[in-house]
Amino acid sequence: MFNLSSYLEKFKNLKDQDSDKILIKEILLKEAGINISERNIIISKEKISIKGSSIQKNIIFLKKETILEKIKESLPNSSFKDIS
């Protein structure tokens, strides 16, 4: 028999990626001085990918640890381990 409550349980932990992207954008602006559009931020399970110039990516790489720490503080339930 189909149990609706167990089916809906799958969707309980889904996050709103748009709000996460806005928060990541604010952290990048504050920590690295880089202003990137939300559409240039791609979120997967454990990785955040940034579409941007090589200069922007180099700055992000240099400040990667600080940026990841701030993201983990702001999104405690996230499992992000890398940003590129």
Summary of the structure (lengths in Angstrom):
residues: 84
radius of gyration: 15.3
end to end distance: 45.1
largest distance: 56.3
contacts: 200
relative contact order: 0.17
helix: 54%
strand: 11%
